[in-house]
Amino acid sequence: MTKVQVLVVDDEERLREVLIAVLESAGYTTAGVASGNEGLARFAEFAPDLIVLDMIMPGVDGFEFLARLRAEPLHSTVPVLISSALGGTLARAIEPGSAATLGIVGVLPKPVEIDALLDLVRGAIGPGASPATI
């Protein structure tokens, strides 16, 4: 069974490491990068099934990352889970039609609640491969 792949794009190293550890323990294959530029470069070789994206990062932030990602036709269908300290404010600011167009499947407020993360990831792409099925 092929594992579901999740790309974590977040400039906060400790949070990125925690997200990766939680996702891997749930059976997902992960890759983590610290910037939008790294995320765009890693996207092509990793081919994620889902992206967990921080919105506030130096350089290429989450907004620019999304714009560049969606400008490429082959990248237009990968769902994105937003992880942001803007949390509920950001969720209210994104119009439902715009969220669908951008492929945003949820907004995860920081600090991240592990159960909420896993619920949103499972809802967007299904469960990770369990050790018994690999």
C-alpha positions as CSV (number, residue, x, y, z in Angstrom):
1,M,0.0,0.0,0.0
2,T,1.3,3.4,-0.9
3,K,1.5,5.9,1.9
4,V,-0.3,9.2,1.6
5,Q,2.2,12.1,1.4
6,V,1.9,15.4,3.2
7,L,4.2,18.4,2.7
8,V,4.6,20.7,5.7
9,V,5.6,24.2,4.9
10,D,6.3,26.2,8.0
11,D,9.2,28.5,9.1
12,E,8.8,27.6,12.7
13,E,11.2,24.6,13.0
14,R,9.9,23.2,16.3
15,L,6.3,23.3,15.1
16,R,7.3,21.8,11.7
17,E,9.0,18.9,13.5
18,V,6.0,18.3,15.7
19,L,3.6,18.3,12.8
20,I,5.9,15.9,10.9
21,A,6.2,13.5,13.9
22,V,2.4,13.5,14.5
23,L,1.6,12.9,10.8
24,E,4.3,10.1,10.5
25,S,3.0,8.4,13.7
26,A,-0.5,8.4,12.0
27,G,0.9,6.6,9.0
28,Y,1.6,9.5,6.6
29,T,4.8,10.0,4.6
30,T,6.0,13.6,5.2
31,A,8.5,16.1,4.0
32,G,9.0,19.4,5.7
33,V,10.4,22.7,4.5
34,A,11.0,26.1,6.1
35,S,9.9,28.5,3.4
36,G,7.5,29.0,0.5
37,N,10.4,28.8,-2.0
38,E,11.6,25.5,-0.6
39,G,8.0,24.2,-0.7
40,L,7.6,25.1,-4.3
41,A,10.9,23.4,-5.2
42,R,10.1,20.3,-3.1
43,F,6.6,20.0,-4.5
44,A,7.7,18.6,-7.8
45,E,9.9,15.9,-6.5
46,F,7.7,14.9,-3.5
47,A,4.3,15.0,-5.2
48,P,2.3,15.5,-2.0
49,D,-1.4,14.5,-1.6
50,L,-1.9,17.4,0.9
51,I,0.0,20.5,1.9
52,V,0.0,21.9,5.5
53,L,0.8,25.6,4.9
54,D,1.8,28.4,7.3
55,M,0.6,31.7,6.0
56,I,3.1,34.1,7.7
57,M,6.6,33.3,6.7
58,P,9.5,35.6,5.5
59,G,10.1,35.8,1.8
60,V,7.5,33.8,-0.1
61,D,4.7,33.6,2.4
62,G,1.7,31.3,2.3
63,F,-0.4,33.7,0.1
64,E,2.3,33.9,-2.5
65,F,3.0,30.2,-2.3
66,L,-0.7,29.5,-3.0
67,A,-0.8,31.9,-5.9
68,R,2.3,30.3,-7.5
69,L,1.1,26.8,-6.8
70,R,-2.3,27.4,-8.4
71,A,-0.7,29.1,-11.4
72,E,0.6,25.7,-12.5
73,P,-2.2,23.5,-14.0
74,L,-0.6,20.3,-12.7
75,H,-0.7,21.7,-9.1
76,S,-4.2,23.0,-9.1
77,T,-5.9,20.0,-7.4
78,V,-3.7,19.4,-4.4
79,P,-5.6,20.3,-1.2
80,V,-4.1,22.7,1.2
81,L,-4.6,22.9,5.0
82,I,-3.8,26.3,6.3
83,S,-2.0,26.5,9.7
84,S,-1.9,30.0,11.0
85,A,-1.7,32.2,14.1
86,L,-4.4,34.2,12.3
87,G,-6.7,31.2,12.9
88,G,-10.3,32.2,13.1
89,T,-9.7,35.7,11.7
90,L,-8.2,34.1,8.6
91,A,-11.0,31.5,8.3
92,R,-13.6,34.3,8.4
93,A,-11.7,36.4,5.9
94,I,-11.6,33.6,3.2
95,E,-14.8,33.5,1.2
96,P,-16.1,30.0,0.7
97,G,-15.9,30.3,-3.1
98,S,-12.3,31.6,-2.8
99,A,-11.3,28.8,-0.5
100,A,-12.7,26.2,-2.9
101,T,-10.9,27.9,-5.8
102,L,-7.6,27.9,-3.9
103,G,-8.1,24.3,-2.8
104,I,-8.2,25.2,0.9
105,V,-9.7,22.4,2.8
106,G,-9.4,23.8,6.3
107,V,-7.8,26.4,8.6
108,L,-5.9,25.1,11.6
109,P,-5.3,27.8,14.2
110,K,-2.0,28.0,16.0
111,P,-1.2,26.7,18.6
112,V,-2.1,23.6,16.7
113,E,-4.3,21.0,18.4
114,I,-3.2,17.5,17.3
115,D,-6.6,16.0,17.2
116,A,-7.9,18.8,15.0
117,L,-4.9,18.4,12.7
118,L,-5.5,14.7,12.3
119,D,-9.3,15.2,11.8
120,L,-8.7,17.8,9.1
121,V,-6.0,15.7,7.3
122,R,-8.2,12.5,7.4
123,G,-11.2,14.5,6.2
124,A,-9.2,15.9,3.3
125,I,-7.2,12.8,2.1
126,G,-8.1,9.9,4.2
127,P,-6.2,7.9,6.8
128,G,-2.5,7.3,6.6
129,A,-1.2,3.7,6.0
130,S,-1.2,1.9,9.3
131,P,1.9,-0.3,10.1
132,A,-0.3,-3.4,9.7
133,T,-1.1,-2.5,6.1
134,I,2.3,-1.5,4.8
